[in-house]
Amino acid sequence: MSNDKLFTDLNVKIKFEERVMYNRREFLKLLGAGSAFFHLSSCSKNLKTSQNRPNIVLIFTDDQGYSDVGCFGAQGFDTPNLDKMAENGMRFTSFYVPQAVCSASRAGLLTGCYPNRIGIRGALGPNAQVGLHSSEVTIAEILKTKGYTTAIFGKWHLGHHLEFLPLQHGFDEYFGLPYSNDMWPVNYDGKPVQTGHKSNYPPLPLIENNHKISEIRTLQDQAALTTLYTQRAVEFIERNQHRPFFLYVPHSMPHVPLGVSDKFRGQSRQGLYGDVIMEIDWSVGQIIKALKRNRLENKTLVIFTSDNGPWMNYGNHAGSTGPLREGKGTSWEGGVRVPCIMQWPHQIPSDQVCLQMASTIDILPTIAEITGASLPDHKIDGVSVFSLLRGNKQAHPRDHFYYYYTHKHGYQLQCVRQGKWKLHFPHSYRSYQGVDKGMDGHPGPYARGKTGVELYNLEKDIGENTDVASQFPDVVKRLKALGEKARQDLGDMKMGGSGVRPSGRIQK
């Protein structure tokens, strides 16, 4: 299919989307009415076998800040569908990603491991020769053993070569981008890049299953992505209503360059970034509506979260961390603490706020406990937080958390948290403080920050403003010991860890 035809057809779909979805569903119902008798016993069997296997919907945004959801304090735009999810389920206020950068964060999410354990670092670009190793086990793969149908519609970013793509890691269907939407030879104004490293990038591929079917060439093409992923997600739900499924929707937005369809452009008070978040919220609503239409809402765990904090030097094209310090690419709370909402009617108590620590690396073992799937044979770092989902306020399944980030010498252990205490080890970091931010899609500069051994009480000081290391030497000593344990297992810069496994690598 040609690129022009793909996006011409898509623009028509966007304009008449809700009507088309409804009419197609009604048509299929009418078409199937005559043969319903013959399929009844088959459907009943499918429903019986799926009672103990809830559907899993995992929605994962890109660079959305901690405060970029209404119920987390968003300003300048509304997110009624996400707020409704929080009313119907649980909002996590101390929820973490294992590293505040694209590929590493996704590796942790899908495998339940700290990214440095499995050799994935930073953000893999179009020239990367590495990806997720074939021996690693993803959420999709553990669910396949329980009879689930699996799909991903959105950004993959765990290796763009054939052997690394989703179909080789447990997914039955894939449609989306292999890496970030700014990894293309196009400038912030939509014009081709003439110089610099991006000038050598290939056109941004749009992939279906294992094959490139088109290219994202323009900012207008980018504006279609959220709707396109949503259509695919809704269609997948419709097709798989009688069998358990895992639906993974990792949106390309709100990573820059921002793109939003005409139905939301100009709708927020904040500007283009707010428009984009409102369209993502609409997407969440469309998915939940599809679950309701097919009487699947009570049988489905829906999880919404983000891959890291906002890329704040993009100014009005970036999100907000609210009270948190710094943003994407740092181990301060604004980089690694993200919004998270989970909904599962009659299983997760409604309108709950979970204060306990949890992480995206805990999603795989939690899903395994819920579905009865076996955990991988190799070591993972996540723990099941199902007790938290059931409303047990006394449960503390996660004792501690390690904050690593990519360093020129490997992976650097920058912080460790246990309970309310967070200890920073000496490190330098990118900073968004004290510099002019960019505007309208153009980035501003980074500053450089440096920290020593610093201790923060996150219950009293969520913004990490007051170092209390000198007041609590015993806490510092205890957390340093935890850090040393991490170094032995996971490494620290040039120091190798005994538990680290290799990434996949293209054989030349």
N, C-alpha and C positions, 0 to 999 in steps of 0.2 A: 504494500500500500504506500502511495506517495505521501510525503510529509504534508503537502497542501491539502490533499484529500482527507487525511486523518483529522487535521484540525478544523477543516471546513465542516466535516461531519460532526466533530465534537461541539463546535459552536452551536449547531442546530440542536444537539442533545442538551446542551446547557440551557438554552432558551426554553425548551419545552420539557425539561427533565422530569419534574414531578408528575406531569400529566402522562408522559410516556411510560414511566415506571408503573403508574397505576393501571393504565390501559393494557399494558403487556401482561400484568398479573391477572387482570380480569379475563383477558383473552385466553390465557393458559388455563384458568379455572374452567371456563366454558368448554375449551377444547378437551379437557380431561374429564368432564362430567360423564361422558358416554362410557368411558372405560373405568370409572371409579370403582365399580363393583369388583372388577378383576384385580385391582391394585390394593383393595382394602386390607386383605390379610397380610400382604407384604408390608404396607405402611404400619400396621399394628405391630408387626414383629419388630420393625425398626424402632418404633417408639418405645417398646418394652425394653429392648436392649440398650437404649440410650438414657434410661431413667437415671442411672448412676454415673453417667458420663456427661456432665454439663458442657455446653458449648463454651468456648473461650474466645472473647474478642479483646484484642490488645491494640490500643490506639496510642501511637508514639509520635509526638511532635518533635520538631527540630529547632533548638535554640529558643524555646518558650520559657520565659522567666517565671520565677516562683510566684510572683504577684500578677501574672497575666491570665488569671481566671477570676470571674466575679467574686466567688466565695473566698478567694485568697486575697482580695483587695484591689482588683483591677480598677483602673480609672480611665475613662474616655471611651470605653466600649462595654458591651454587654455580652454575657455568655449564658443565656437562659437554659440551654440544654445541659451544659456542664453543671450549672448550679442545681438543676433538677436531679442530676445524677447524685450530687452530694446529699441532697435532701432524701433521696431514696436509698442511700448507701453510706459510705464511709469516706471521709476526707483525711488524708495523712499529712501532717504538718512537719514531720521530721523524716522525710523520704529522700533517699540519696541515689545518685548514679556513681559507679565505681571510678570513672574518670570523666572530667568535664570536656570531652571532645568526642566527635562523631563516631568513628569506627570503634574506638576503645569502648565507648559507652554501649554500643549495640552488641559488641561481642559479649560483654558482661550480661546484658539483658537476656540474650538467647541461650547462653550456656550455663549461667549461674556461677561464673568464675570471675575473679578479678582479671582484667584484660592482660596484665603482665604475666599471669600464670599460663596463658595460652598464646603469648607472643604477638598480640595485636596491640599496636600503639598508634596514637595520633589519629589522623584522618587520611585514609588511603586514597591516593590520587590516581589519575588515569594512567600514570606510568608505573604504578606499583606492581611488583612481581610477587607479592604475597597475598594471603587471604586466610580465611578460617580453615584450619586443618581438617582433613576428612575424618580423623579420629575423634574430633570433638563432637559432643552430642547436644543438639539443640532442643528447645521446647517442642518444635514440630516433630522431631524424631522420637521423643519419648511418647508423644501422643499418637503417633502412627502405630505404635505397638498396641494401643488400646482401640484401634479401629477408627481413628479420627481422619476426616478429610481436612487438608491444610492448604492455606493460601496466604500469600503476601501481596499486597497492592500498595506500592510506594517505594521508598528509598531503602536499598539493601546495605551497601557500603561495607561489605565484608569480603571484598575481592571481586573484581569485574571479569576475570578470566573464567572460561567455561567451567573449569573444575571447582570453582569457588561459588558459583551462583546458587540461588535458593533451592532449585530442584535437586541439587546434589547434597542438600542439607535437610531433607525431610519434607519439603514443601511440594504439593501437587501442582500448584499454579503460582505463577509470578507475573506481575505486570508493574513496571515502574522504572526508576532510574538506578543505575548501579552504584552511584556515588553522589556527592553533594551537587546541588543545582548551580553552584557558582564555579564548578570545575568545567568550564567551557571557554572558548576563545572569543568571548563577548565582554565588553566593558560595562560599567555601571549604567551608562546611558543607553545601552542597547546596541551600540555600534561595535564592529569587529575590533579586537585588540590587535595592535600593530607591533608592539614590542613587549618584552618581558616574558616571564615563564608561561603565562597564560596564552601567549600567541602560539605556543607549540602544542596546546591542548587540542585533541580531536573534537569534532562536534559532539554535543551531549546526547548519548544514545538513549532511546526509549526501547526497553526490552520486554518481550513477552515470552515467558518460559525460558528457553535457552537461546533465543534469537533476537537480534535487533530488528525492529519493525519500522522504526522511524527515528527522527532526530528532533531535539528541542533546539530550535534555531533563534527564536526571538523572545522578547519579554512577553509578548502576547501568548506564545506557546506556554510559557511558565504560568501564566494566569489561568490556564485550563487544568492544571494538574490536580488541584484539590477536588474539583468536581469529577474529574475522570477517575481518580482513585475511589471516590465515594460511589460512583455508579458501579464500578466493578465489585465493591464490597457488598452493596445491596443485592446485586444480581447473584453473587455467590451465596448469600443467605437464602434467597429464594430457591436456588437450585438444590440446596442441601438441608432443607428444613426437616427432613425425616431421618437425618443421620447426624451424629456428633461431629462438630467441626471446630477447627482453630483458625480464626481469622486475625491476621496481623496487618495493621494499617499504619505503617510508619510514614507519616506525611513528610513531604519535602519542605513544607513551610512550617514556621515563619523564618527559615534560613534565608538570608539575602542571596540573590535578588528577590525581593518580594513580588508575588504575583497573586492577583485576585480577580475573580470573574466579575462581569458587569453587574451581576445581581447584588454584589456587596461593595463594589467600589464606591467610595464616598459616603458610606453609611455610618461610619463611626465618628465620634467627636475627636478621637486621637489622631486620625489620619490613616495612611495606608497600612501601617502595622496593625492598627485596630481593626481595619476592614478584613485583613487576613485572618486574625483570630476569630472574628465573627463568622467567617466562612468555615473555619475549622469547627467551630461550635455547631454550625448548621450541619456539617458532615456528621458529627456525633449524633445529632438529632435524627438524621436520615437513617443511620444504622439502627438506632434504638426503635424508630418507627417500624423498620423492616422486621425487627425481632417481635414487636407487638403484633404486627399484621399476621405473622406466622405462628403466633402463640408460643413464642420461644423466650420471652423476656424472663419468665420465672426459671427457665432452664439454662440461663446464660450468665456467666461471670464476665462483666465488662470492666476493663482496666484502662484508665487514661493517665498518661504521664508524659514527661519530656526527656530528651536525651542529655540535656545539660542546661545551664543558665544562659542568659542572653548575651549576644555579641555586642557589648555596650558601646564600643567606639563607633557604631553605626548610628548613634543618636536617635533621631525620630523613626528610624527603621529598625530599631531594636526594642526589646521588651524591658521589663522592670523586675528587679529583685526585691522591691519593697524595703523591708528593714535589713536585708542581708548585705554583706560586704562583697564588693567586686562582682565578677560575672564569669562567663565562659572562659575556659582555659586556665582557671585558677583552682586552688584547693580551699579557698575561702568559701563560706557557706553559699554565697551567691553563684558560685560556679557549679557546685555539686548538689545542693538541696533544690529539689524540683517539686512542682505541684503533682499530687497524685490523688485520684478518686477511683474507688471501686464500688461497683453495684452488682448485687445478686439478690433479688427479692426473696424474702423468707429465709435466707441463709445469712446474709450480712444485715445486722440491725440498721434501721433507717436513721438518717440524720445524726450520724455519729462522727466525732472527731477523734482520731487516733494520734496520741502524742508520742507513742513509743517509736524508737528508731527502726527503720526498715529500708530496704534497698531494692533496686531493680534486679540485683543478683539473687534476691529471695523469691522472685516470681516463679522460676523453674521448679524449685523444690516444693513451693506452695501448690502449684498446679499438679505436681506429682502426687502429693498427699490427697488432694481433692479427687483426682481421677483414678487413683490406685496404680498409676504408672510407676515403673521402677526408675530409680535414680541411676545416673551413669555409674559404671564400674570405677572410673577414675575419680580423683578428688575434685570436689567443687567447693565453693566458698559460701554459697547461699544457704539459708536456713528457712524452713517452712514458717510462714507467719499466719497460717490458717487460724491459730488460736486468737490472733488479733482480729481477723475478719469475723469471727464468731462473737466478738464483743467482750472478750476476756481482758479487762483493764488491768489485771494483775500479772498478765503474761509479759515476759520480756525475752522473746526468742532470740533476739540479736543482742549479744553481750557487748560487742565492740565493732568498730569499723575502721578500715585503713584507707587513707587518702593518698593515692599514688598519682603522679603525673609524668608525662613524657619529658625526658631530659636528653641532652645531646649525648650523654653517656649511658642511656638506657632509660629505665624507669626509676623515678626518685620517690622514696617514701617521704611525704611532706607533712603528714599529720596522722594522728590516731585519735579516735573518740571512744570513750567508754562512759556510758550513762550520760550525765550532764556535762562531763569534762571533755574538752578537746585540746590536745597538745600539738602545737606546731613545732616541727624540727627546723633548723636553719635552712632556708632556701630563698632564692630570688624568684620573682614571678612577674608576669605581665600585670599591669595595673591600668585601670580606667580613671583613676583619681588624679586631679590636677592638670588634666589636658583637655583641649577642646574636642568635643565629639563631632563626628561627621553629620551630614544632613542629606536627606533625600537620596539615599542609596550609596553615597560616597563615604568611605571610612575616615575616621580621624586617627591620630597617632596613638600608640601605646606609651604609657610611662613604664618605668621599671621599679618594682618594689622589692624590699628585702626584709626578711624576718629572722629573728633568732629563735631560741627556745622560749615559746610563749604559751601560756595556759589561759583558756577562756571557759567560763561557766555559761554554757549555752542556754540554760534555763533563765538566767538573769540578764544575759548579755548576748542576745542572738546576733547582734551586729558585730561581735568580736572587736569591741572597742577598748576594753580594759584588761590588760594582761595581769593575771594574779599569780603568776608562777612563784614569785618570792613568798607569797602568803601560804602556799600549799605545797611544800617540797615533797611530802609523802605521795601526793597525787602525781606530781611530775615524775618521781622515781618509778611509780607503778606503771605509768603510761610509757615511759622509756623502755621498760622491760617488755611491754607488749610490742613496741616498735622493733626491738631486737628479735623477738620471735618472728615477726613478719619478715625481717631481713633474711633470716635463716631459710625461710620457706619460699619467699617470693622475690628475694633479692633487693638491691638498692644501688642504682647506678651501675658502677663497674663490678659490684659484688653480685655474683650469681646466686640464685636461690635453688635449693635442692628440689623444690616442687614445681619448677617451671618447665613447661612443655613447649615445643616449637610451633610456630605458625606454619601454615601451608606455604609452599614455595614452588613457583613455576620451574620445571626442570628444563634447562637449556640444552 
